[in-house]
Amino acid sequence: MQKSTKIIPVMFCFFAMGFVDLVGIASNYVKADLDLSDSMANLFPSLVFFWFLIFSVPTSLLMNKIGRKNTVVLSLVVTVVSLLIPIFGENFPVMLIAFSLLGIGNALMQTSLNPLVATVMHGGNLASTLTFGQFVKAIASFMAPYIAMWGAQASIPSFGLGWRILFPTYLIIGIIATLLLFATPIQEEPVEDRKLSVSRAFAECFKLLGNPLVLLCFFGIVCHVGIDVGTNTTAPKLLIERVGMTLNEAAFATSLYFIFRTIGCFTGSFILRHISNRTFLLISVILMALSMVGMFIGTDRWVLYVAIALVGYGNSNVFSLCFAKALETVPTKQNEVSGLMIMGLFGGTLFPLLMGFASDLIGQAGAVLIMTIGVVYLFGFYLKK
């Protein structure tokens, strides 16, 4: 089978990877339906990203046992099950289980899909392929609010699901992705099984935190993901609180964020050919700082839209900048560094929890203040980098 043919099911997998971002808009609808506080509603995105802390290194060991393709197929199966559960109900325990499985499936996928792309490309243009994969992932991310809004309209036949029509829609695509990848023959090179225990693997990863620059990069990724998930969750709430929009109207804010994050990924790949990583990081931090000011004081719809767009663009390349710097710092232990950086995605757990408590106390300005702490850290990271 030709390389170009094999990459099609892999791109379907990238689309399925983007399913995790539905948690932002979904948590807002669950909050409204179940009459939850912000802190309780933000438990859902926090729970999704908690599993990256637990499963990233064990998944790298699992790939040695069953192969990269089979690990991605397993991640798709878990994701499909997570999308199936909410179709049958929307009570709090059901949604907790569904979002937990969504997080576990995505943790497996994030860890194993990029190495699978390297296997399929066999030394081809890996960087551009991964960039295109991120673009495909972003399509799923910014489609989610529109599908939820569409289903929530009373005039739309949603089979009694309302906004939850989002889940069977993505379920169908997830099943297609699973079947396509399963049926695609991919020859993998044998990997020497290092037979490390999970506890030993974790210990080796955490030992690298003794390197100051690796530690800075790790927390840089924690802040990046925290701001990413935080904006995804908080942007609609800002428009509801400040402008008086309905949830359906405000859901556009989530798509706006992902649109500008996608634009940032593409343009960043070209800009970084002409300026240094350090300079581009400073530009990114300045854009995010301006965004935080706009979201904190803005009361006009267009001021908030501009602020959401700025953080989408500014935060789009922070992960790759931190990840690349960490790999360059310890080039002899790139697998261990990669596992550690993926664990940094648990920032998507920490930030929404803190933002939920802060917004319960002083409104959405409190959530913005928590995200601002992440921006301040990234400016400190620029100074040390």
VOGU-3710 file (C-alpha; in Angstrom, 3 decimals, decimal comma):
1> mqkstkiipv> 0,000/0,000/0,000  1,328/3,432/-0,964  2,469/5,860/1,733  -0,082/8,453/0,562  -2,885/5,898/0,990  -1,748/4,871/4,454  -1,737/8,458/5,659  -5,515/8,813/5,098  -6,557/6,657/8,097  -3,869/8,367/10,158
11> mfcffamgfv> -5,443/11,756/9,382  -8,813/10,373/10,503  -7,064/9,558/13,784  -5,893/13,181/14,103  -9,498/14,256/13,631  -10,484/11,853/16,418  -7,724/13,339/18,578  -9,556/16,655/18,330  -12,643/15,142/20,000  -11,076/15,914/23,386
21> dlvgiasnyv> -11,666/19,629/22,826  -15,441/19,151/22,856  -15,152/19,053/26,653  -14,964/22,860/26,782  -18,335/23,583/25,194  -19,883/20,380/26,585  -19,053/21,392/30,155  -20,951/24,659/29,629  -24,060/22,814/28,429  -23,812/20,271/31,273
31> kadldlsdsm> -23,478/23,170/33,727  -26,695/24,715/32,401  -28,604/21,422/32,225  -27,607/20,206/35,709  -27,460/23,674/37,335  -23,845/23,269/38,462  -21,462/25,832/39,918  -18,408/26,865/37,888  -16,106/24,803/40,104  -18,228/21,675/39,610
41> anlfpslvff> -18,603/22,229/35,855  -14,854/22,786/35,452  -14,297/19,379/37,017  -15,082/17,850/33,612  -12,184/19,377/31,615  -9,940/18,895/34,642  -10,791/15,209/34,768  -10,134/14,761/31,038  -6,577/16,083/31,273  -5,773/14,415/34,592
51> wflifsvpts> -5,211/11,125/32,764  -2,215/12,476/30,834  -0,320/12,491/34,110  -1,119/8,818/34,687  -1,029/7,222/31,234  1,696/8,917/29,145  4,707/6,866/30,259  2,816/3,538/30,581  1,567/4,080/27,021  5,141/4,364/25,763
61> llmnkigrkn> 5,828/0,981/27,393  2,635/-0,454/25,887  3,818/0,558/22,405  6,898/-1,609/22,929  4,618/-4,559/23,729  1,837/-4,333/21,119  3,132/-1,831/18,557  2,226/1,736/17,663  -0,686/0,943/15,345  -2,376/-1,360/17,854
71> tvvlslvvtv> -1,937/1,234/20,589  -3,644/3,879/18,435  -6,454/1,423/17,617  -6,899/0,794/21,355  -7,062/4,545/21,970  -9,766/4,877/19,298  -11,820/2,069/20,861  -11,686/3,783/24,269  -12,644/7,100/22,623  -15,595/5,509/20,804
81> vsllipifge> -16,903/4,036/24,079  -16,577/7,451/25,754  -18,740/9,006/23,009  -21,336/6,255/23,225  -22,090/6,650/26,945  -23,617/10,197/26,944  -26,169/9,169/24,311  -28,026/7,229/27,025  -28,096/9,898/29,716  -26,725/13,150/31,076
91> nfpvmliafs> -26,617/12,801/34,847  -23,459/13,785/36,708  -21,937/10,275/37,217  -22,559/9,348/33,564  -20,787/12,466/32,299  -17,891/11,916/34,712  -17,376/8,386/33,360  -17,683/9,537/29,746  -15,186/12,385/30,116  -12,781/10,161/32,060
101> llgignalmq> -12,758/7,623/29,216  -12,391/10,453/26,689  -9,312/11,647/28,590  -7,815/8,154/28,842  -8,362/7,511/25,143  -6,803/10,846/24,218  -3,805/10,276/26,479  -3,178/6,957/24,705  -3,632/8,632/21,315  -1,463/11,697/21,957
111> tslnplvatv> 1,404/9,463/23,069  1,215/6,921/20,243  -0,109/8,697/17,119  2,898/10,936/16,393  5,336/7,973/16,504  2,958/6,095/14,181  3,176/8,978/11,693  6,979/8,619/11,760  6,576/4,902/11,000  4,247/5,563/8,052
121> mhggnlastl> 6,418/8,350/6,589  9,658/6,317/6,758  11,894/9,374/6,783  9,588/11,421/4,549  8,465/14,958/5,250  7,493/14,259/8,843  7,273/17,863/10,056  4,779/18,998/7,414  2,727/15,821/7,909  2,457/16,452/11,645
131> tfgqfvkaia> 1,535/20,088/10,970  -1,238/19,003/8,622  -2,375/16,520/11,269  -2,699/19,353/13,785  -4,778/21,247/11,236  -7,109/18,243/10,842  -7,330/17,974/14,638  -8,279/21,642/14,846  -11,187/21,080/12,440  -12,760/18,698/14,968
141> sfmapyiamw> -12,068/21,228/17,739  -13,833/24,206/16,204  -16,666/22,128/14,694  -17,774/20,910/18,134  -19,448/24,165/19,301  -21,315/24,525/16,012  -22,654/20,959/16,171  -23,723/21,485/19,790  -25,420/24,803/18,927  -27,161/23,178/15,960
151> gaqasipsfg> -28,483/20,330/18,090  -29,633/22,667/20,854  -32,041/24,498/18,540  -35,604/23,414/19,232  -36,461/23,352/15,530  -33,740/20,809/14,719  -34,584/17,061/14,820  -31,950/15,849/17,287  -33,694/12,617/18,353  -34,259/13,972/21,848
161> lgwrilfpty> -30,529/14,505/22,408  -30,405/18,295/21,994  -26,796/19,529/22,161  -25,702/15,935/22,865  -26,163/15,187/19,147  -22,463/16,104/19,178  -21,609/12,692/20,655  -23,206/10,377/18,046  -21,898/12,644/15,283  -18,316/12,208/16,454
171> liigiiatll> -19,023/8,569/17,373  -19,674/7,732/13,712  -16,421/9,383/12,636  -14,563/7,600/15,453  -15,857/4,214/14,298  -14,792/4,979/10,710  -11,315/5,981/11,925  -11,011/2,782/13,965  -12,033/0,503/11,093  -9,835/2,295/8,553
181> lfatpiqeep> -6,711/2,123/10,712  -7,369/-1,477/11,745  -7,672/-2,524/8,077  -4,523/-0,646/6,991  -1,335/-2,758/6,953  1,523/-0,827/8,535  4,927/-2,463/8,835  6,621/-1,476/12,072  10,250/-2,011/12,918  10,739/-4,286/15,933
191> vedrklsvsr> 11,328/-2,346/19,133  13,617/-3,698/21,785  11,556/-4,249/24,915  13,385/-2,507/27,716  11,142/-4,272/30,271  11,007/-1,324/32,600  8,343/-1,310/35,271  5,907/1,567/35,226  7,329/2,887/38,487  10,869/2,733/37,091
201> afaecfkllg> 9,793/4,500/33,905  8,168/7,265/35,943  11,305/7,546/38,072  13,531/7,926/34,999  11,294/10,673/33,630  11,068/12,617/36,867  14,837/12,396/37,337  15,186/14,666/34,311  13,462/17,434/36,250  16,799/17,891/37,982
211> nplvllcffg> 17,848/19,698/34,812  16,661/23,314/35,366  15,842/23,948/31,703  13,828/20,730/31,388  11,916/21,764/34,518  11,183/25,179/32,995  9,975/23,548/29,766  7,767/21,114/31,684  5,971/23,897/33,550  5,838/25,917/30,326
221> ivchvgidvg> 3,736/23,120/28,820  1,638/22,940/31,997  0,857/26,659/31,575  0,255/26,361/27,815  -2,327/23,600/28,226  -3,880/25,309/31,239  -4,417/28,498/29,213  -5,662/26,460/26,251  -8,281/24,492/28,202  -9,054/27,501/30,380
231> tnttapklli> -9,871/29,715/27,383  -11,848/26,915/25,749  -14,003/26,683/28,883  -14,150/30,327/29,998  -14,579/32,240/26,720  -18,327/31,493/26,378  -18,887/32,301/30,065  -17,290/35,729/29,602  -19,732/36,584/26,817  -22,672/35,312/28,864
241> ervgmtlnea> -21,586/37,295/31,946  -20,443/40,536/30,280  -22,618/40,814/27,149  -25,710/38,877/28,178  -25,523/36,337/25,365  -27,298/33,010/25,531  -25,143/29,880/25,749  -25,892/29,021/22,113  -24,737/32,468/20,983  -21,665/32,457/23,230
251> afatslyfif> -20,517/29,019/22,017  -19,056/30,811/18,971  -16,240/32,039/21,225  -14,815/28,537/21,517  -14,712/28,128/17,738  -13,119/31,571/17,381  -10,330/30,493/19,726  -9,634/27,316/17,763  -9,755/29,114/14,411  -7,003/31,513/15,488
261> rtigcftgsf> -5,028/28,712/17,134  -5,082/26,875/13,798  -3,998/30,015/11,928  -1,211/30,418/14,476  0,072/26,882/13,899  0,310/27,383/10,144  1,798/30,863/10,116  4,134/30,005/12,988  5,775/27,242/10,953  6,745/29,862/8,338
271> ilrhisnrtf> 7,642/32,676/10,743  10,015/30,425/12,693  12,107/29,996/9,550  12,979/33,704/9,671  13,162/34,600/13,375  14,530/32,812/16,414  12,399/30,618/18,662  13,133/32,974/21,554  11,892/36,054/19,687  8,744/34,274/18,556
281> llisvilmal> 8,076/33,142/22,133  8,251/36,783/23,270  5,779/37,822/20,556  3,453/35,000/21,627  3,612/36,004/25,301  2,928/39,678/24,464  -0,173/38,679/22,471  -1,416/36,532/25,365  -0,763/39,328/27,862  -2,827/41,753/25,747
291> smvgmfigtd> -5,522/39,100/25,608  -5,619/38,743/29,393  -6,079/42,520/29,746  -8,920/42,465/27,215  -10,680/39,533/28,876  -10,263/41,050/32,349  -11,655/44,516/31,627  -13,607/44,034/28,383  -17,362/44,514/28,476  -17,933/44,929/24,735
301> rwvlyvaial> -18,521/41,901/22,515  -15,845/42,883/19,986  -13,218/43,602/22,656  -13,788/40,104/24,025  -13,694/38,590/20,522  -10,335/40,271/19,834  -8,988/39,094/23,194  -10,056/35,498/22,506  -8,473/35,633/19,040  -5,200/36,994/20,485
311> vgygnsnvfs> -4,848/34,208/23,033  -5,696/31,650/20,342  -2,905/32,917/18,105  -0,433/33,618/20,906  -0,820/30,218/22,571  -0,739/28,213/19,341  3,000/27,516/19,192  4,016/27,529/22,862  3,821/23,741/23,136  6,145/23,139/20,179
321> lcfakaletv> 8,616/25,800/21,388  8,820/24,263/24,878  8,889/20,699/23,544  11,686/21,417/21,053  13,783/23,206/23,670  13,447/20,277/26,073  14,540/17,773/23,407  17,549/19,928/22,516  18,519/20,146/26,181  18,839/16,373/26,696
331> ptkqnevsgl> 19,310/14,912/23,181  20,435/11,510/24,500  17,155/10,890/26,372  14,538/12,099/23,930  12,064/9,295/24,681  12,130/10,075/28,393  11,884/13,812/27,733  8,930/13,235/25,388  7,071/11,237/28,028  7,714/13,911/30,619
341> mimglfggtl> 6,515/16,721/28,353  3,304/14,824/27,518  2,681/14,463/31,246  2,777/18,246/31,369  -0,616/18,199/29,659  -2,092/17,681/33,115  -2,058/21,492/33,239  -5,473/21,031/31,655  -6,530/19,574/35,006  -4,949/22,098/37,346
351> fpllmgfasd> -5,976/25,379/35,715  -9,726/24,746/35,196  -10,103/23,618/38,818  -8,469/26,788/40,130  -10,376/28,908/37,616  -13,672/27,375/38,713  -13,081/28,248/42,362  -11,886/31,766/41,448  -14,896/32,463/39,207  -17,291/31,247/41,900
361> ligqagavli> -15,774/33,882/44,200  -15,463/36,949/41,936  -16,920/36,034/38,552  -15,096/35,216/35,310  -12,461/37,886/36,059  -11,162/35,415/38,645  -10,726/32,746/35,986  -8,823/35,240/33,815  -6,507/36,034/36,738  -5,593/32,346/37,052
371> mtigvvylfg> -4,748/32,185/33,328  -2,691/35,363/33,731  -0,462/33,520/36,208  0,368/31,124/33,362  1,195/34,021/31,030  3,471/35,575/33,672  5,286/32,246/34,021  5,796/32,020/30,259  7,335/35,517/30,293  9,701/34,300/33,017
381> fylkk> 10,454/31,256/30,839  11,373/33,625/27,992  13,795/35,496/30,285  15,489/32,245/31,353  15,395/30,515/27,946
//
